Amino acid sequence: MKRAAGLVMLFCWVGVSGLTAKVAVSEITLRTVPQELRVRPTESIVIQMKAYGEVTDRAGQPQRVRIRRSDAAYSLSPATGAWLSRPFRFQGTDDEPFHASDNASLVDLIFDRVTDATIIQDCVLFTAGQRTGDVTVTATLEGKRASLTIRIAGDAPSRRTPETASFAAENASTDPYRPLAEHYAPFIAQETWFHPKADYLTRFDFDKNWNGDDNWANADTGSSQAYVYYAVMETETHWFLIYNLFHPRDYSDKCVAGTCHENDNEGLILTVAKDGSRWGRLQAMETLAHNNVYSYRADRQVGTGVHNIDGEVQFSADQRPAVYVESGGHGIYGVGDTRARYELAADRFVSGTGVTYRYKGKAERAKHPNDRQVGYDLLSIRDQWWARTNQSGRMFAAYFTYQPYGERPGIAGRQIPGAFLGREMGANMAKPFWGWHDDMTRRKKMLATGQWALDPAYSVSRTLTMPQPFAVDYIHNPYLGFDRVGQAPGREDASSGGGTGEEVVITARSTGRAA
């Protein structure tokens, strides 16, 4: 989830020395990995750009050497014949070293190594369109050009790993809050990168088991059917809808300690005012990206609190709140945020490729890394995850005692898991919503670990200024022991209580309406 801090001080130290030795580009080349220049429709192949320059050797003779360069501009002909991802660092074993000057200082050599690991992004992922034929890829860098032609052919060797898992349609839900979750289920613009299967929305048991520590290994063979997890809480005045987006990997083209990890789960919270209509009125949307919460409003009366307003909620054509999910690390932002690399009006991922998802009540598979309008189904967090928190196994880890601030309701008698079990790259770093935290409010000791999403009525009353009335006493929040059903749009008798659910001891009562 969380990206490692940049090597700012190191760059400051070595930057001047490294940059002064820059060699001009005299030639660039393109190659595919593997070298086969044929690919099946909707399948992918890596294209690597190599840059060369000329230096003078010790004998005074010109010598062609490979040099470090990124930022090539790419084009396709025909333009609609294929798609290219955003650039990334070559992931294989490079067969040709970069130039190192004979008189390079230690500082220069350190800079070169850091540049190789953190700056050079010399590849793109080419994904073939659905029509057969030739597509020419052209790269331009510092006035130099290179091209190669890839043939899209149905008889090309397939490079797609077969999936070994598939899921039938879910049984009809009896959750009275599900219709509300369906009504507000977001439009999701999911960017894709060099490992698209790790960017596709899926379910925790996508590999047909509940083990968290084999999801990295099974990312390619597990099901890519699309699911979004949900939970709903209710007070006298509002509903709070939580959506969790699960991925089998948090990955990068430069994985170092703490930057990549097995499993990934980020999400968003919608605050909906109960205004007398069946579905209420959306007022605010908060999203999570790498332990930071971003706030967007659908009601102009919503004001800043501890958090600033990061923008207005934008809606898809079918009037669903729209979010952008970055590739690799899967941080979530509102569409329209400057950090979102997706244009809603143009339906375009500005940096490369991506898949758009919308709620259809069925779990569809993306056909390729630039697919559109792929359907997803909803899964209940209470049934799928929370019910398993008391079970032994290899799903959860990092158990902790939930200790909320503000004399708010707690969970007594047991600990809850703070993470999904994961071992690859980073251990136990992906969290279910009750393990999430917001760096700012936790640092200020306003919201404890887990409190942002476990107690959304209280948390949004602190992070934002909400229009009154705004109640923070729960009618329904089974995660904190409030299991009565209030005004659930899915129930015929929406005003009566019901449901007994699990017993959870409440250590503190909520304090009434927010000031």
N, C-alpha and C positions, 0 to 999 in steps of 0.2 A: 504494500500500500504506500508506504512513505519512501520517497526518493532520498538518497544520501545527499549530504551537503556537497556543494561544488568545491573544486580545488582552487579557490580564488587566490589564496596567498601564494600557492605554488606558481600559478600563472603570472602573478605580479612579479615574482622573483625571476622567472626565466623568460618572460614574454619578450622583452626587448632583444635579448641575445638570440632567441630562436627565430624571431621574425626578420632580423636583419640579414639572415643567411638565405632568404627566400630565392629559389631558382625559378625563372620564368618558364611557363608551360610552352613547349614546342610541339607537343603531339598528345592526343588522347586516343585510347582504344576502348572498345566494348567487347565483352565476352559473356556467354551464358554459363551458368553453373547448375546442372551439368552442361557439357558442351553441345549436346544435341540441340539443333536449332528447329526442332519441331515440338509442338505441345498440343494437347487435346483441348477442345473447346471447354471453357470455364476452369481449366487447370492453370497452374502457375509455374514459373521458373525464375531464378535469380539472374539479374543482369548486373555485372560489375564493371565500373568505369576505372580505367587506370590512366594516370597522367604521367607524362615524361618531360624531361627538360635536358638541356645540354650543359655540361660542365667541362672544364679543362683538367685533364689528368696531370700527373707529375711530369710526364714527358712533353707537356704542352699541346697534347692532341685532344680534339673534341670527343666527348664521351656521352652517350645516351644513357640517362639514369632515370629510375622511377622516383617520383617526388610525391609528397603528401598534398593532396587537394581534395576538397569536397565542393558542394554547391554547384554541380553541373545542372544545367537546365535541360529537361527532356521533352521531346515531342513525339507524337505517333502519327503515322500515315498508313491507312486512313485513321482519322482522329477517334472514330467510334469503334475501331476494331478490337481494342483491348484497353486495359487500365494499368496504371502504374501506382504503386504504393508511395508513401513518403520515404525518403532515403534512410538507409541504415548502414551500420558498419558491417563489413564482410564477416560472416560467422564461421567460415571454414578455415583451413590451414592455408595461408597465403603462400604461393609458390615463387614469389619474386620479392626480394627485400627492397626497402626504400633506401634512397641514397643517404649516406652519412659522410660528411666532408672529412678528409684526412686530417684537417686541422681543427675539427670540431672540439669545443670545450666540453667538460663534464656537464655544464649547465645546458649546452645545446643538446646533448644526448638525452638528458632527463626530459627536456622539453619535447623532444621527438617521441619518446616513449609515452608521455602523458597525452600528446596529440593523437597518437595511434589509438589509445584506449578511450579517449573521451571526445574527440572532435571529428576525426575522419569518418564520414558517412558516404561510402563510395558505391553503394548498391541500391537498387530498387527491385521490388517484386513485380514481375510482369504477369498479369492474369489475362488469359485469352478470352475474347468475347465468344458468343455462341455461334457465330458464322465462321466457316472455314475460309482459308485464303491466307495471303501474305500480309504481314504488318511490319513496317519499317520503324525502328526506334532510332532516334537521333539525339545525341547528347552534344551540348555546347558548353565550353568552359574556356574563359579568357580568350575568346576569339577563335578557338580551335574546335573542330567538329569531328564526330565519328558516328557511323551508322552501322546497324546490322539488321537483317531481315529474318523474322521468325515466321515459320509456316504453321498455321493453325490447321490441324488435320485430325480427322476422326480415328485414323489408324496409327497415330503417334503413340509411343509408350506412355502408359498412365503412371503418374507420379503421386496420385492421391491414395492415401492410406485408407483401406476399407474400415468402416466402423463396425464394431462387434457388439454394439448395444443399441437397442431401440425400445421406445416406450409407447404403449397403447394409450388411448384417450383416458383421461382421469375419470373416476366416478363422479356423478353429479354431487356438487357440494351442498351440505346442509347449513353452512355458515350463513347466518342472516346478514352479516356485514359484507359478504362477497359481492353482491350487486353494486354496492358503493365502491368497492375496490375496482370492479370492472369499469364502472362509469368514469372514474378518474385515471384509469391505467394509462401511464404516460406513453407518448411517442418517443422512441429512443433512437438517436442517431449514433451508432457505434462505429467509431473509426477502426480500421484494420491496418495491420502492419505486416511484418515479414513472417509471422506465425499466426495466420488468421484463425486457426482452430482455437487458439488461446484467447482470442478476442470475441468469439461468438458467445452469446448468452447461452447458458445451460443450467443444469440442476446439479446439486452437490453429488448425488448418486448417479451421475451421467455414465459411469462405468459399471453400473449395476451392483455397486456395493456402497457401504456407509463408512468406508475407511478414508480418512483425510490424507494419509501419508503415501498414497499411491496415485494421487490425482495428477501430479506433474508427469509421471511416467505414462499415464493413460490418456493424456490430453489428445493425442492423435486418433486413438482407437475408440474412445468413448463417444456417446451420442452427441451430436450438435443440435438436437432439437431445442428450441428456444423456450425458456421458462423465466418468469419473474416471481420472486417470493413477496408476500404481502402480509401486513398485520394492520389492524384497525383498533384505535382507542377512542373513547367517547367521554365527553363531559356534558354538563347541562346545556352548554352553548356551542360546542364545537365537536367535529370529528377530526381525528388525526390519522392519516393514512401513510404507512411506512412501506416503501418498496425496496427490496434488496436485489442487486444484480450480481450473480455469482459467475466467476470464471475459474478455470482450473489452474491458471498460472498468472502471476504478476511477472512480466518479463521485460527485458530491455536488450538493446544491442551492445550494452556495456555493463553486464552484471558484475558488480563488486559487492562487498559485504553490505547487506541490508537493503540493496536496491531491487532485488528480485526474490520471489518466494513462491512456495507451493500454495495454491488456493488464493482467491482474491474475492472480496465481498464489500462493495461500496453501495451507497444507496441515497435515497431522498425521502423527505417528509413533506406531506401536503397538509396544510391547515385549512379546514373547510368550516365556515360558519353555518350554523343551522338557522336558516332564515325563514322557515315555514314551508319552503318548497321541498319536493321529494329529495333532491340531491344537494341542497344547500348551495353555498357560494364559496368558491376558492378564494382565499385571501393571501396566502403566502406559500412559497415553495423554498425549502432549504435542501441543499445538496452537499454530499461529502466527497472530498478529494484529498486524500493523503493526510487525514487527521485535521483537516481544515473545513469548516462549514461555510458555505456561500449562500446568501439570502436573496430571494427574488420576490417581488410582490405582484399580485393580481388585483389588489385593492389599493387605491392611492392613499387611503387613510392609514395604511401600515407604514410605520416610521422606523427610524434607526433605533437600536438599543445598544447593547454591547457590540453588536455587529452592524456594519454599514449595509445599505441596500446595494447589491451588486448588479441590479438590473430589473427589468420588468419580465414577468412570465410571458413567454411566447407560446402560441397554440398552433397545433397542426391543423390541417384542413378539416378534420373531424372534431376539432375543438378539444383536443387533449393537450395538457401541458407537455412541452417539448424539452427534452434534455439531450445533451451531447456527452458521450463517454469516450475518453481518450483511449487510444490503443496502448498496449503494453501495461501501463500502470492503472488504467481504468478509473481515473478520477472523473467525477461527474460535475458538469456545469450546466447552467441554463443555456439553451440555445439563444444566441444574441450576446452572451458574455464574450469579452475580448479574448478569453482563453479558449473559446470553442472554435474548432476548425471545421465548422459546418455552416452552410448558408441555407436556412429553411426555405426561403422564397425560391431559390434556384435549385433546391434539393441537390446540393453539391458539397462534397468534402473537399475543402480548398487545398489540403495538403496531399491528397492522393485518393485512397480508397476507403470505403466504409459500407456498412449494412444498416438500413433503417428497419426498425421493428415496430409493429403496432399490435395492440391486443386484438386477437381474433377468437380466443377461446380454444385454440388448438396449437400444438407445438410443431411448427414447421422448421425445416432446415434451410439455412442460407445455401443457395446453389453455388455461390462464388463470393469472393471478398468484396464485391461492389454491388451486392444484390439490394433490392428495394422491396419495402412493404412485406417483410417476412413476418408471419404471424407468431405470436407467443401465447402461452397459457399461463395462468396464475396458479401458484401453489401456496398453501397456508403455512406460514412460519410456525404457528402454534402446533399444527399437526405434524409437520415435516421435521422441524428442528427442536422446538421447545420441549415437545413430549419426549425427546431422547436425551435431554440434559441430565436426567437421573440414571441413565443406563451406562453400563460399562461398555468399552469398545474402543475403536480407533477413530472416532469422529471428532471429539473435542479434546481440548487441553487448556492449560493455564487457568485453572479454577481460582476464583477470587470471591471475596465477600463484598457485595454491593453496598456502598456506604454513601448515600446521596447527601448533598448539601441542602440547606434551607428547611430542615426538619420535615423532609418529604417522605412518602411511603418507601419502605425498604423491603427486603426479602430476608426473613429470619429462618433459622433452622437448617440452612444449607448454603453451600457455595454454588456459584454458577460458572460455567466455562467461559473464559474470556477470549478464546480463540478456537479456530479449527485446528486439529492436529495436522502439522506439516513438518517435513524434514528437509526437503530439497531446497537448496540455495539459502533460505532463511527459515528458521524454525518457528512455527506457531505464530505467524504474523498476520494472517487473515482472520477477521473477527466477525461473528454474528452481530446483529444490531445492538444487542445488550452489552457488547464489549467495545463499541465505538466510543471515541471521545473527540472533542474539539480542542485543539491545542490552546487557543486563546482563553476559553472559559475555564478549562482545567487549570491553567497556569494562574488565573485570577481566583481560583477556588470558588467559582460560581456553579460549575457543573462538574460532577465527579465522573470518573470512568463509567460509561454505560448510561449516564443520566440523560444525555441529549435525546436518545431515542426511547429509552425505557419510560421516561416521564416527559413526553413532548409538550403537554399543556404548560408545565412549569418552565421548561427550557425555552420555548418560543416566547413566553412572557418576559424572559430575561434577555434573550438575544435580540428581540425586536420590540417595538412599541405597538401593541395591538389595539384596535378599536374596541371600546366597551359596548356591550358586556362581554367579559371573557372569564369564564369559570375555570378553575384548575382542580376542582374535586372530580374524581372519576366516577362515572356510572359503569363504564366497561374498560378495563385494562387487566386482562387475565394474567399478565406477566407480573403485576404487582398485587394480584389477589382480588381485583374488582371484576366479578364475573357476571354481573347482571346485564342483560341486554336491554338497551334503551330504545332510542329511535333508529332502528336499523331498517333502511329502505327495503330490504329483502323480506321483511316480515309483514304479514297481513295485519297483525295487531302490533303496530310499531310502538305503542305507548306503554305496553306492559313489560314487566321484567321477566326474566326467565333464565334458565341455565344455572347449573351448580358448579360444573367444572372441577378443577383441581383445588385443593385447599392449600393456601399459602398464608403464613402468618404475617400480619402487617405490623411493623415496628413503630410506625408513626403515621398519623393521619395527615392528609393534605390540609392546607391552611386557608381554604376558601378562595375567593376571587382574587385575581392578581391586581395589585395596585396600579 
